[in-house]
Amino acid sequence: METKEYQIIGLTCQHCVRRVESALLSMAGVGRVFISQDNNRLHIDANPIPPTEEINALLESLGEYRVSETPVK
């Protein structure tokens, strides 16, 4: 399982967090998702990690959500 961290924008409440988590967990290979609304970070554990473009296409279909890549610390 690979892990990747992203910066995520567009989350305004816990409903947004749950909606994005649920959508990401429906993607092939995604095993775990953690979102911190406090620092706008998204952690995905998947095999393989979906391409950023696919993640953004899914998120944009839900609303005004978007990720950008940041290094895992």
Buried (B, 14 or more C-beta within 10 A) or exposed (E): EEEBBBEBEBBEEEEBBEBBBEBBEEBEEBEEBEBEEEEBBBBBBBEEBBEBEEBBEBBEEEEEBBBEEBEEE
